[in-house]
Amino acid sequence: MAKKKNKKLGKVNPLLYKCIYPVFKRKYIKKYNITFDKEIVKDIKGPAVVVATHTCDMDHILSALTLYPIRPTYIVSEHFIRNRSTAKLIKLMHVITKKMFTPDVSTIKNILRAKKENAVIVIFPEGRLSCYGRTLPVTDGTAELIKKLGVDLYAWKAEGAYCAFPKWREKGEDRIGKIHASVKRLLTAEEVAKTDVAEIKAITENAIRHDDEVAMQGVEFKCETMANGVDKILFKCPKCLQEGGITAEGNRIRCTCGLDAELDTFYRLHGAPFNSVNEWFAWQQDSIDVETESLKTTARLGCCGADGFMDEHAGEGEVYMDKDVFKLAGVVHGEPIEFSVKSEKISAFPITPGEHFDIYHNGNLIYVYPTPDSRTSVKWVCYLDKLMENKKK
């Protein structure tokens, strides 16, 4: 029998893209004061790869506006295709979905198909969205993939994107300031061919390395409730050194011990021993001793149902992690589930701050909602990040 030909990945409908672009451009320029440095875009021809910083959940829109009229092919998390509200849009955009921090051969195959179709492929090489305003390390295998593709390599960055849309913000509470998006070339295809993997990784990491609070120092981001939601990522008090007592409301960040700090519209902290949220977050992660500490929680579990969409109330269980092992035991969709894996094999936890962190088991996406306080999910992220940082030293 003749082999069935692979269906083309394709690109978003050009007419649809042309109609949507001016609507989004008008909104973001008028409301969020976005400017673009995109002179080089006219010279970008597929196949090509664009590595992009990922500091806010609007990065796909911001990068698409920067790269227009190119219709890029995005590599996005499987989360979007498992969400009823985003699944249809994802299909319209002809993206490549990826299982995060777990082997996914189908993603590599689709990327190679995209190259054959002369696509401009956008990769967020951190592998997940940072929950604070600093970029994360480039995931293992990214440089090897760039080397294998052997095409022109570009970098995209949006300064001010995190400050306008921090991942921890409450829904609808964006900050109005300035955003500057830019794209530049890192290496030509010929240069990629001559450059070893280690140097490609270094070039990529340097291109996306970014601290948005530092880059936007002195720029005001207007919002009457600047601190709302920041207690989703700040879990340790620098005054009493205890965890679980931090709350945030309006412009204030408070602890039960009496700490009372203010986050102003320039992202400066007052009344705390840190100048910024980023510094506070980095301090609390650095203070974790992964050699002696372990984590344990009861949890609500989310998992995809028979319809392929995420069921956020699929079950419940207990979760444990130390420097050696991660364990989960419970019930999902009425069936027992139990597994353990070496902690370092997980690499990283994607997170929705204040709600859940995510892990894969046998190729299945699982949401872990710590109970009784789902805000503690961020400590699991910090613990694993600290562990992986120590492993690389």
Phi, psi and chi 1 to 4 in degrees:
 res  aa     phi    psi   chi1   chi2   chi3   chi4
   1 MET       -  142.8  -67.2  179.4   64.3      -
   2 ALA   -69.1  141.4      -      -      -      -
   3 LYS   -69.0  140.0  -72.3 -174.8  177.1  179.5
   4 LYS   -73.2  127.3 -174.6  178.6  178.3  179.9
   5 LYS   -70.4  142.0  -72.2 -173.9  177.1 -179.8
   6 ASN   -67.1  135.3  -73.9  -31.4      -      -
   7 LYS   -68.9  138.8 -175.6  179.1  178.0 -179.3
   8 LYS   -63.0  144.3  -73.5 -171.9   66.6  175.1
   9 LEU   -67.4  -42.6  -71.5  171.0      -      -
  10 GLY    69.9 -178.6      -      -      -      -
  11 LYS  -130.3  165.5  -60.4  176.1 -176.5  177.6
  12 VAL   -58.2  144.5   62.6      -      -      -
  13 ASN   -53.7  125.0 -177.0  -69.1      -      -
  14 PRO   -61.6  -35.3   20.1  -32.0      -      -
  15 LEU   -68.0  -42.6 -178.2   58.7      -      -
  16 LEU   -61.2  -44.5  174.2   63.3      -      -
  17 TYR   -62.4  -41.5 -145.8   59.2      -      -
  18 LYS   -65.8  -32.8 -170.5  174.0 -178.1  178.1
  19 CYS   -77.4  -37.6  -69.1      -      -      -
  20 ILE   -74.5  -37.9  -68.9  175.0      -      -
  21 TYR   -52.5  -53.1  171.9   73.3      -      -
  22 PRO   -64.2  -29.0   19.2  -30.8      -      -
  23 VAL   -66.0  -49.5  175.9      -      -      -
  24 PHE   -69.2  -39.4  -82.7   89.8      -      -
  25 LYS   -61.7  -44.9 -178.1 -179.1  178.7 -176.9
  26 ARG   -61.3  -45.0 -170.2 -179.4  -49.7  114.3
  27 LYS   -63.1  -47.8  173.3 -175.8  176.4 -179.5
  28 TYR   -74.6  -33.5  -80.4   81.5      -      -
  29 ILE   -70.8  -43.5  -72.1  178.6      -      -
  30 LYS   -72.9  -46.3 -175.1  176.1 -179.2  179.4
  31 LYS   -85.0  -41.2 -176.6  174.8 -178.0  179.4
  32 TYR  -108.3    4.3  -61.7  111.9      -      -
  33 ASN    54.5   49.8  -59.7  -45.4      -      -
  34 ILE   -88.9  136.8 -176.9  170.7      -      -
  35 THR  -121.5  158.0   56.3      -      -      -
  36 PHE  -126.8  140.1  -56.3   97.0      -      -
  37 ASP  -113.8   94.1 -179.3    0.4      -      -
  38 LYS  -133.5   25.8   53.2 -179.8  -68.1  176.6
  39 GLU   -57.0  -34.9  178.8   63.9   25.3      -
  40 ILE   -76.3  -13.9 -160.8  172.3      -      -
  41 VAL   -57.2  -38.4  169.5      -      -      -
  42 LYS   -61.6  -19.8   68.2  179.9 -174.0  -59.2
  43 ASP   -96.6   -6.4  -60.8  -37.6      -      -
  44 ILE   -79.6  121.1  -59.7  176.9      -      -
  45 LYS  -123.5  138.7  -51.2  -65.4 -179.6 -174.2
  46 GLY   -77.8  155.0      -      -      -      -
  47 PRO   -78.5  144.7   29.4  -35.0      -      -
  48 ALA  -156.6  162.0      -      -      -      -
  49 VAL  -121.4  135.8  167.7      -      -      -
  50 VAL  -117.2  117.2  178.6      -      -      -
  51 VAL   -90.8  134.5  -69.0      -      -      -
  52 ALA  -128.6  142.2      -      -      -      -
  53 THR   -67.4  153.2   54.9      -      -      -
  54 HIS  -136.6   83.7 -156.4    9.2      -      -
  55 THR  -114.0   -3.3   55.9      -      -      -
  56 CYS  -151.3  162.4   82.6      -      -      -
  57 ASP   -82.2    8.2   51.0   15.0      -      -
  58 MET  -105.0    7.4  -61.7  -65.6  179.9      -
  59 ASP   -61.2  -32.7  -75.6  -31.6      -      -
  60 HIS   -65.1  -42.3  -64.0   84.2      -      -
  61 ILE   -68.2  -45.8  -65.3  173.6      -      -
  62 LEU   -62.9  -41.8  -61.8  176.4      -      -
  63 SER   -71.2  -35.7   57.3      -      -      -
  64 ALA   -63.7  -40.2      -      -      -      -
  65 LEU   -63.5  -38.8  -70.6  172.5      -      -
  66 THR   -67.5  -40.5  -47.4      -      -      -
  67 LEU   -85.2  -10.5  -67.8  169.2      -      -
  68 TYR   -54.2  137.9 -172.1   85.7      -      -
  69 PRO   -88.3    6.6   34.2  -36.1      -      -
  70 ILE   -60.8  138.8  -65.5  169.6      -      -
  71 ARG  -104.8   89.5  -69.3  172.3  -70.9  147.4
  72 PRO   -73.3  160.9   26.2  -32.8      -      -
  73 THR  -105.2  115.1  -61.9      -      -      -
  74 TYR   -93.3  144.0  -75.3   92.0      -      -
  75 ILE  -100.0  116.4  -58.7  173.4      -      -
  76 VAL  -127.3  159.9  -56.7      -      -      -
  77 SER   -63.9  146.8  165.3      -      -      -
  78 GLU   -59.2  -21.9 -177.4 -167.7   11.6      -
  79 HIS   -49.2  -40.7  -66.2   67.7      -      -
  80 PHE   -67.4  -35.3  -65.3  101.8      -      -
  81 ILE   -78.5  -16.2 -154.1   72.9      -      -
  82 ARG   -93.2   -0.2  -59.7  -57.2 -179.5 -168.9
  83 ASN  -105.5  123.4 -174.0  -44.9      -      -
  84 ARG   -58.0  -34.6  -68.0 -180.0 -172.6  -83.4
  85 SER   -75.6  -18.7   63.8      -      -      -
  86 THR  -116.7  -12.2   55.6      -      -      -
  87 ALA   -59.4  -43.9      -      -      -      -
  88 LYS   -66.0  -41.2  -72.1 -175.9  178.8  179.4
  89 LEU   -63.5  -40.4  175.9   61.5      -      -
  90 ILE   -60.1  -40.9  -72.1  -61.1      -      -
  91 LYS   -67.2  -37.8  -69.6  178.6 -180.0  178.1
  92 LEU   -64.4  -31.8  -78.8  174.5      -      -
  93 MET   -85.4   -4.0  -64.2  -57.2  -66.6      -
  94 HIS    54.7   46.6  -66.2  -98.0      -      -
  95 VAL   -82.8  168.4  -56.5      -      -      -
  96 ILE  -105.3  119.9  -63.1  171.9      -      -
  97 THR   -88.7  151.7   56.7      -      -      -
  98 LYS  -138.7  139.1  175.4  179.4  174.3   18.5
  99 LYS   -80.7  124.0  -63.1  179.6 -173.0  -66.3
 100 MET   -80.9  130.1  -59.4  168.6   73.5      -
 101 PHE    57.4   39.4  -59.7  101.6      -      -
 102 THR  -152.5  148.0 -168.2      -      -      -
 103 PRO   -55.0  133.8  -26.2   35.2      -      -
 104 ASP  -148.6   85.4 -169.6   -2.9      -      -
 105 VAL   -63.2  -35.4  175.9      -      -      -
 106 SER   -62.4  -32.7   64.2      -      -      -
 107 THR   -64.9  -45.6  -60.7      -      -      -
 108 ILE   -61.4  -42.7  -58.7  -59.9      -      -
 109 LYS   -61.0  -41.9  -71.8 -178.8  177.5  178.8
 110 ASN   -70.1  -32.7  -77.2  -30.1      -      -
 111 ILE   -65.4  -41.5  -68.4  171.9      -      -
 112 LEU   -65.9  -35.7  -66.2  174.9      -      -
 113 ARG   -65.7  -40.3  -74.1  168.7   61.3 -167.1
 114 ALA   -62.0  -38.5      -      -      -      -
 115 LYS   -61.0  -44.1  175.1 -171.2  172.9 -179.1
 116 LYS   -63.2  -26.4  -70.9 -179.0  179.6  179.1
 117 GLU   -91.1   11.9  -65.0  175.2   21.2      -
 118 ASN    59.8   36.8  -67.2  -38.4      -      -
 119 ALA   -79.4  154.0      -      -      -      -
 120 VAL   -96.0  107.6  174.7      -      -      -
 121 ILE   -95.1  123.5  -55.1  163.6      -      -
 122 VAL  -100.3  122.3  177.9      -      -      -
 123 ILE  -118.0  134.0  -60.7  174.7      -      -
 124 PHE   -98.0   93.6  -64.7   97.2      -      -
 125 PRO   -69.0   -9.9   26.0  -34.4      -      -
 126 GLU   -72.3  -19.8  -61.0  158.9   76.5      -
 127 GLY    84.2   -8.1      -      -      -      -
 128 ARG  -165.0  165.5   55.3 -177.2  163.5  144.6
 129 LEU   -84.4  125.4  171.2   54.0      -      -
 130 SER   -63.2  138.3  171.9      -      -      -
 131 CYS   -90.0   -0.7   61.8      -      -      -
 132 TYR  -135.5 -173.6   73.0  130.4      -      -
 133 GLY   -87.4   21.0      -      -      -      -
 134 ARG  -119.5  142.9  -67.5  177.0 -177.7  168.8
 135 THR   -69.7  159.9   48.4      -      -      -
 136 LEU  -105.4  168.2  -58.2  167.6      -      -
 137 PRO   -62.0  151.2  -22.5   33.6      -      -
 138 VAL   -68.4  133.9  170.6      -      -      -
 139 THR   -69.2  149.7   56.5      -      -      -
 140 ASP   -59.7  139.7  -68.3  -19.3      -      -
 141 GLY    95.9  -15.2      -      -      -      -
 142 THR   -65.8  -47.5  -59.5      -      -      -
 143 ALA   -64.0  -38.3      -      -      -      -
 144 GLU   -62.4  -40.1  -72.1   82.7   -6.3      -
 145 LEU   -64.4  -44.7  174.9   61.3      -      -
 146 ILE   -60.2  -42.2  -67.3  169.4      -      -
 147 LYS   -62.2  -43.7 -179.9   70.8  172.6  179.4
 148 LYS   -65.1  -39.8 -177.8  177.7 -179.3   64.4
 149 LEU   -67.9  -38.1  -69.9  171.6      -      -
 150 GLY    61.4   39.5      -      -      -      -
 151 VAL  -120.0  173.7  -62.2      -      -      -
 152 ASP   -56.6  140.3  -69.9  -11.3      -      -
 153 LEU  -118.1  128.2  178.1   64.2      -      -
 154 TYR  -123.7  164.7  -63.6   84.1      -      -
 155 ALA  -129.7  138.5      -      -      -      -
 156 TRP  -119.0  140.3  174.9   86.1      -      -
 157 LYS  -144.3  144.9  178.9 -178.4  -70.3 -172.7
 158 ALA  -126.2  105.8      -      -      -      -
 159 GLU   -81.5  129.5  -63.2  178.6  -32.4      -
 160 GLY    96.3   -6.6      -      -      -      -
 161 ALA   -67.0  -44.4      -      -      -      -
 162 TYR   -63.8  -44.4  159.0   80.6      -      -
 163 CYS   -62.4  -31.7  -69.3      -      -      -
 164 ALA   -79.9  -36.6      -      -      -      -
 165 PHE  -133.7   62.1  -47.5  107.6      -      -
 166 PRO   -60.8  141.6   22.7  -33.3      -      -
 167 LYS   -61.7  -26.5 -170.7  174.2 -177.2  178.8
 168 TRP   -85.5   -4.5   45.2  -98.0      -      -
 169 ARG   -63.3  158.0   74.6 -166.8 -172.6  -77.2
 170 GLU   -76.8  148.7  -62.6  -65.7  -13.3      -
 171 LYS   -54.8  129.3 -172.7  175.2 -178.9 -179.0
 172 GLY    86.7   -6.8      -      -      -      -
 173 GLU   -98.5   64.6  -65.8 -171.7  -12.5      -
 174 ASP   -77.6  158.5  -56.6  -26.9      -      -
 175 ARG  -107.6  133.9  -70.1   94.8  168.5   97.8
 176 ILE   -97.0  112.5  -52.1  -57.3      -      -
 177 GLY  -145.6 -116.9      -      -      -      -
 178 LYS  -140.5  144.7  -67.6 -178.5  179.8  178.9
 179 ILE  -132.7  134.6  -57.8  172.5      -      -
 180 HIS  -125.0  116.6 -178.8   66.5      -      -
 181 ALA  -107.2  138.9      -      -      -      -
 182 SER  -144.8  157.7   60.6      -      -      -
 183 VAL  -136.3  139.3   59.3      -      -      -
 184 LYS  -142.3  159.5   65.6  178.5 -178.1  179.6
 185 ARG   -88.8  136.6 -172.2  167.4   65.6 -172.2
 186 LEU   -99.0  -49.2  -60.8  179.8      -      -
 187 LEU  -146.8  143.8  -64.3  169.1      -      -
 188 THR   -79.8  166.7   64.5      -      -      -
 189 ALA   -57.5  -39.2      -      -      -      -
 190 GLU   -65.9  -38.2  -68.8   75.7   16.2      -
 191 GLU   -70.4  -36.3  -71.2  168.5  -24.0      -
 192 VAL   -60.3  -42.0  169.3      -      -      -
 193 ALA   -62.6  -31.2      -      -      -      -
 194 LYS   -92.7   -8.0  -63.2  175.1 -177.7  176.5
 195 THR  -102.1  134.6  -53.4      -      -      -
 196 ASP   -77.4  165.5   62.7   32.9      -      -
 197 VAL   -60.0  -41.7  168.9      -      -      -
 198 ALA   -60.5  -41.3      -      -      -      -
 199 GLU   -72.8  -36.3 -171.1  173.3   -7.2      -
 200 ILE   -61.0  -41.7  -70.0  173.5      -      -
 201 LYS   -63.0  -43.6 -177.5  176.5 -179.0  179.3
 202 ALA   -63.5  -41.9      -      -      -      -
 203 ILE   -63.9  -42.7  -69.8  169.6      -      -
 204 THR   -65.9  -46.4  -58.0      -      -      -
 205 GLU   -61.5  -41.2  -72.9 -176.5  -28.1      -
 206 ASN   -66.3  -35.8 -176.2   61.4      -      -
 207 ALA   -69.8  -33.0      -      -      -      -
 208 ILE  -100.5   -7.5   68.7  159.7      -      -
 209 ARG   -61.0  127.4 -172.0  176.5  -65.4  116.0
 210 HIS  -160.6  137.8 -177.9   64.6      -      -
 211 ASP  -122.4  107.5 -176.5  -33.4      -      -
 212 ASP   -67.9  -34.0 -146.8   40.8      -      -
 213 GLU   -65.3  -34.6  -70.2  179.8  -18.5      -
 214 VAL   -73.7  -45.1  171.3      -      -      -
 215 ALA   -62.3  -33.6      -      -      -      -
 216 MET  -104.3   21.5  -54.9  -51.2  -70.6      -
 217 GLN   -57.7  129.2 -169.4  168.7   -3.9      -
 218 GLY    90.6   -5.4      -      -      -      -
 219 VAL   -97.2  130.1  178.2      -      -      -
 220 GLU   -86.9  137.2 -174.7  173.8   21.4      -
 221 PHE  -121.1  101.3  -73.5   81.6      -      -
 222 LYS   -75.6  128.6  -64.9 -179.6 -179.4  178.9
 223 CYS  -167.1  136.8  178.9      -      -      -
 224 GLU   -81.0  -11.8  -65.5 -179.2   -5.3      -
 225 THR  -129.4   58.6   51.1      -      -      -
 226 MET   -56.8  -37.0  -75.9  -67.2  -68.6      -
 227 ALA   -90.9   -8.2      -      -      -      -
 228 ASN   -55.9  121.4  -88.4   12.3      -      -
 229 GLY    96.4  -13.9      -      -      -      -
 230 VAL   -67.7  -18.8   76.9      -      -      -
 231 ASP   -72.7   -2.1   52.9  -20.1      -      -
 232 LYS   -75.0  -21.1  -62.4  174.2 -173.9  175.7
 233 ILE  -120.8  -16.6   66.6  165.1      -      -
 234 LEU  -100.1  110.8  -60.9 -179.8      -      -
 235 PHE  -117.1  -11.1   58.5   86.0      -      -
 236 LYS  -121.1  132.3 -174.6  170.8 -177.1  175.3
 237 CYS   -84.7  128.7  175.5      -      -      -
 238 PRO   -75.5  -10.3   28.0  -34.6      -      -
 239 LYS   -90.8  -54.0 -179.5  178.6  179.2  180.0
 240 CYS   -98.6   -9.2   67.1      -      -      -
 241 LEU    64.6   17.1  -55.7 -177.2      -      -
 242 GLN   -96.4  161.3  -61.2  -58.1  -56.9      -
 243 GLU  -114.0  149.9  -61.3  175.0   10.0      -
 244 GLY    94.1   -3.3      -      -      -      -
 245 GLY  -103.1    0.8      -      -      -      -
 246 ILE   -82.2  133.0  -60.6  -69.4      -      -
 247 THR  -133.5  155.2   56.8      -      -      -
 248 ALA  -136.9  134.3      -      -      -      -
 249 GLU  -155.0  135.0 -175.3  177.2    6.8      -
 250 GLY    64.2 -119.9      -      -      -      -
 251 ASN  -107.3    6.3  -66.9  -33.6      -      -
 252 ARG  -106.2  142.9  -44.4  -58.9  -60.2 -171.1
 253 ILE  -121.5  118.6  -53.4  169.1      -      -
 254 ARG  -125.7  157.8  -63.2 -177.1  173.4   93.6
 255 CYS  -127.0  154.0  177.8      -      -      -
 256 THR   -61.4  -18.1   52.7      -      -      -
 257 CYS   -79.0  -11.1   73.4      -      -      -
 258 GLY   116.2   -9.6      -      -      -      -
 259 LEU   -57.2  133.6  173.9   78.0      -      -
 260 ASP  -141.5  101.4 -173.4   -3.6      -      -
 261 ALA  -114.0  158.2      -      -      -      -
 262 GLU  -120.5  137.9  178.2 -171.0    3.5      -
 263 LEU  -106.9  113.8 -178.7   63.5      -      -
 264 ASP   -87.8  179.4   69.4   22.3      -      -
 265 THR   -76.8    0.9   52.3      -      -      -
 266 PHE  -105.3   12.2  -67.7   87.8      -      -
 267 TYR    62.5   30.9  -85.7   91.6      -      -
 268 ARG  -101.3  137.6  -63.6  -70.0   90.2 -175.9
 269 LEU   -92.6  142.6  -77.5  171.2      -      -
 270 HIS  -130.0  134.0  -52.9  -84.5      -      -
 271 GLY    88.0   10.6      -      -      -      -
 272 ALA  -129.7  156.9      -      -      -      -
 273 PRO   -79.0   20.7   28.1  -34.3      -      -
 274 PHE  -132.2  154.0  -53.2  105.3      -      -
 275 ASN   -85.9  -21.5  -67.2  -42.2      -      -
 276 SER  -149.4  163.8   70.0      -      -      -
 277 VAL   -61.4  -40.6  171.5      -      -      -
 278 ASN   -59.0  -42.0  -74.2   -3.6      -      -
 279 GLU   -65.8  -41.6  -69.6  179.5   12.0      -
 280 TRP   -61.6  -47.0 -171.4  -27.1      -      -
 281 PHE   -61.4  -46.4 -174.9   92.4      -      -
 282 ALA   -62.6  -38.7      -      -      -      -
 283 TRP   -62.4  -45.8  164.4   79.0      -      -
 284 GLN   -68.3  -33.0   66.4 -174.8    9.0      -
 285 GLN   -69.3  -42.8  178.9  167.1  -57.3      -
 286 ASP   -63.6  -26.8  -72.1  -17.5      -      -
 287 SER   -78.0   -8.8   70.5      -      -      -
 288 ILE   -75.2  129.3  -63.6  173.3      -      -
 289 ASP  -101.5   94.9 -175.0   -7.6      -      -
 290 VAL   -70.1  -16.6  -66.2      -      -      -
 291 GLU   -73.7  -28.7  -67.3  -61.2  -40.3      -
 292 THR  -116.7  -23.7   61.1      -      -      -
 293 GLU   -89.5  151.6  -69.0 -176.2   51.7      -
 294 SER  -136.7  161.8   61.3      -      -      -
 295 LEU  -120.3  143.7  -58.6  178.8      -      -
 296 LYS  -150.6  138.6 -175.1  177.2 -178.3  179.0
 297 THR  -157.5  153.0 -173.7      -      -      -
 298 THR   -82.1  157.1   54.7      -      -      -
 299 ALA  -154.4  147.5      -      -      -      -
 300 ARG   -84.2  142.8  171.4  164.8   56.9   91.6
 301 LEU  -117.8  135.2  -56.6  176.3      -      -
 302 GLY  -109.2  144.2      -      -      -      -
 303 CYS  -157.6  155.7 -167.7      -      -      -
 304 CYS   -67.1  138.6  -67.0      -      -      -
 305 GLY   -87.9 -172.0      -      -      -      -
 306 ALA   -63.2  -23.8      -      -      -      -
 307 ASP   -83.3   -2.3   58.4    2.3      -      -
 308 GLY    88.0   -3.3      -      -      -      -
 309 PHE  -102.5  154.5  -67.0  112.8      -      -
 310 MET   -66.8  127.2 -179.3   58.1   63.9      -
 311 ASP  -102.6  107.8  175.5    0.2      -      -
 312 GLU   -75.3   -6.6  -62.7 -179.5   -7.1      -
 313 HIS  -125.2   47.6  -62.5  -91.0      -      -
 314 ALA   -76.1  -24.7      -      -      -      -
 315 GLY   177.8 -162.1      -      -      -      -
 316 GLU  -152.2  165.2   56.5 -174.2   22.2      -
 317 GLY  -177.2 -167.3      -      -      -      -
 318 GLU  -123.5  141.8  -67.0 -173.6  -10.5      -
 319 VAL  -128.7  140.9 -171.3      -      -      -
 320 TYR  -140.1  145.2  170.9   86.8      -      -
 321 MET  -150.7  137.2 -177.5  167.9   64.9      -
 322 ASP  -133.0 -169.4   61.3   26.5      -      -
 323 LYS   -65.7  -15.1   65.1 -177.2  177.9   66.5
 324 ASP  -105.8  -36.6  -62.2  -47.5      -      -
 325 VAL  -144.6  146.7   65.6      -      -      -
 326 PHE  -113.5  131.8  173.4   91.8      -      -
 327 LYS  -129.3  140.8  -61.1  177.8 -177.8  178.5
 328 LEU  -136.0  131.9 -174.8  150.5      -      -
 329 ALA  -140.6  132.9      -      -      -      -
 330 GLY   176.5 -150.8      -      -      -      -
 331 VAL  -133.3  132.2  175.7      -      -      -
 332 VAL  -130.3  126.0  171.3      -      -      -
 333 HIS    51.2   39.0  -65.6  137.2      -      -
 334 GLY    80.1   -0.7      -      -      -      -
 335 GLU  -113.2  141.5  -62.4  -68.0  -29.0      -
 336 PRO   -67.2  145.3   23.4  -32.6      -      -
 337 ILE  -135.0  134.6  179.7  174.3      -      -
 338 GLU  -155.8  128.8 -175.5  171.6   -0.3      -
 339 PHE  -157.8  160.8   67.1   90.9      -      -
 340 SER  -139.3  149.9   63.5      -      -      -
 341 VAL  -149.3  149.3   60.4      -      -      -
 342 LYS   -60.8  133.7  -71.2 -177.0  177.9  179.6
 343 SER   -56.0  -43.1  -62.1      -      -      -
 344 GLU   -69.7  -18.2   63.1 -177.4  -85.1      -
 345 LYS   -72.7  -23.0  -71.1  -69.3 -174.5 -177.8
 346 ILE   -72.6  -34.2  -56.5  170.7      -      -
 347 SER    75.5  -54.0  -62.6      -      -      -
 348 ALA  -163.6  156.1      -      -      -      -
 349 PHE  -108.4  115.3  -71.3  126.9      -      -
 350 PRO   -63.2  152.7  -21.3   34.0      -      -
 351 ILE  -145.2  144.9 -177.6  178.2      -      -
 352 THR  -108.2  103.0  -61.7      -      -      -
 353 PRO   -53.4  136.9  -26.8   36.4      -      -
 354 GLY    80.2   -0.3      -      -      -      -
 355 GLU  -128.0  -71.6  -64.7 -173.3   22.8      -
 356 HIS  -153.2  158.4   57.5   82.0      -      -
 357 PHE  -113.0  163.9   64.7   89.3      -      -
 358 ASP  -124.2  148.4  -45.8  -25.0      -      -
 359 ILE  -148.9  152.3 -171.8  170.0      -      -
 360 TYR  -103.9  143.5  -83.0   90.3      -      -
 361 HIS  -138.3  120.6  173.6   57.6      -      -
 362 ASN    53.7   38.0  -70.4  -22.4      -      -
 363 GLY    80.6   -0.1      -      -      -      -
 364 ASN  -101.3  132.6  -63.3  -46.7      -      -
 365 LEU   -78.3  128.6  177.4   61.2      -      -
 366 ILE  -123.6  129.1  -61.7  172.3      -      -
 367 TYR   -94.8  132.0  -73.4  178.5      -      -
 368 VAL  -113.0  112.8  178.7      -      -      -
 369 TYR  -103.6   99.1  -61.3   81.2      -      -
 370 PRO   -58.9  140.7  -23.3   35.2      -      -
 371 THR  -123.5  148.0   55.5      -      -      -
 372 PRO   -86.2   -9.1   32.9  -37.0      -      -
 373 ASP  -118.2  103.6 -173.7   -4.9      -      -
 374 SER   -69.1  -12.3   59.1      -      -      -
 375 ARG   -64.9  -21.2  -67.3  179.1  -55.0  168.7
 376 THR   -68.9   -7.4   59.6      -      -      -
 377 SER   -56.5  -30.6   56.5      -      -      -
 378 VAL   -67.7  -28.8   72.7      -      -      -
 379 LYS   -68.4  -32.5 -173.6  170.9 -177.8 -178.3
 380 TRP   -63.8  -38.4  -68.2   73.1      -      -
 381 VAL   -64.7  -47.2  174.3      -      -      -
 382 CYS   -63.4  -40.9  -71.5      -      -      -
 383 TYR   -60.7  -48.9 -175.3   98.4      -      -
 384 LEU   -68.5  -38.7 -174.6   53.4      -      -
 385 ASP   -62.4  -41.4  -75.9   -7.2      -      -
 386 LYS   -65.2  -41.1  179.3   66.0  179.9  -61.9
 387 LEU   -60.5  -46.5  177.0   64.3      -      -
 388 MET   -67.6  -34.3  -62.6  -52.9  -65.7      -
 389 GLU   -62.7  -43.2 -179.7 -175.7  -39.2      -
 390 ASN   -65.4  -36.8  -71.7   -6.2      -      -
 391 LYS   -64.1  -29.6  -66.3  -75.9 -175.7 -177.6
 392 LYS   -86.7   -8.3  -66.7  177.2  179.4  178.6
 393 LYS   -75.7      -  -71.6 -179.0  178.8  178.1
